[in-house]
Amino acid sequence: MSNVIPFLSYRKARRERVLRKMAAMRAAKERKRLARPAPVAEPKRQRWHRLEFGVRDKLTGQTAWHDLKSVRHATIALRLLLRHYV
């Protein structure tokens, strides 16, 4: 048993080796990240709706046009108009 490495000292040395290796890998990854140029953000695509619906106030003559996203959207918008402006 005299040539057996004590478990705790071997474990500590191995842990330190692994931590050094991981630190070197993190440093290499950081150098690689800094060497690359920053990504340029592309402009976001905007949705395009083919149809639109309009509402005209007969008293003032104001008109408002909105994209027709869906029938549900149109009913909600018209319901809000009727509730607040009539």
N, C-alpha and C positions, 0 to 999 in steps of 0.2 A: 504493500500500500504506500510505500514511500515515493513511488514515481507517479502517483495519481495527482492530478491538478486539483486543488481544492475548488469545490463547486462555485462558491460565492465569488472568489477572485476571478475565475474564468468568466463567469457571467458578467461581472462588472467590466472587464476588458473587452468582451465581445460587444456589450451594450455601447461602450464608448466608440468602438470601431464603426458600428452601425450608425450611430449618431453623426460621426464625422463624415461618413459616406453620404448620408442623407443631406447634411448641410452642404456638401460639395455639389450634390445634384440640384439642390434648390438654388445655389449660386449660379450654376451653369444655366439653369432654366431662366433665371432672372437676366443674365447676360444675353441670352438668346432673345428674350422678349424685348429688351432695350435695343437690340440691333435691328429689329424689324420696325418699319415705319408704322405709325398709328393708322388704323383703318379709317378710310374716309366713308362717312355715313352717306348712303344713297338716299335721295329724296323718296319719301313715302308715296305710294300710289294712291291716287284719289279715286273714290268711287264715282262712277258716272251713271246717272239714271236717264233713261231715254224719254220718259214722260214726265210732265209736270201738271200741277193743278193750280188754278188761280182763284182768288176771292176778290170781289170788288165791292166797296162800300158805296151805295147809291147816294148817300147824303154828301159825302166829301169827295167822292170820285177816286179815292185811293184804291190801288190794286196791289195785291201781293201774290207772287208766284213762288211755289215751292216744288221741289222734286217729289215726284210720286214714287216713294220707296216701296210702299205696299198699300193695299186697301186699308189695312189696319192702321197704318200711320196716318193716312188721310182722314179716317174717321176720328182718330184722337185729336188731330189738329183742328178739324171742323167743330168738334165738341167743345174744345177750349175756346174757340172763337165765339160760338154761340153762348157759352156760359159767361164770358167776361165782357163781350161787346154788344150784346143784344139786350 
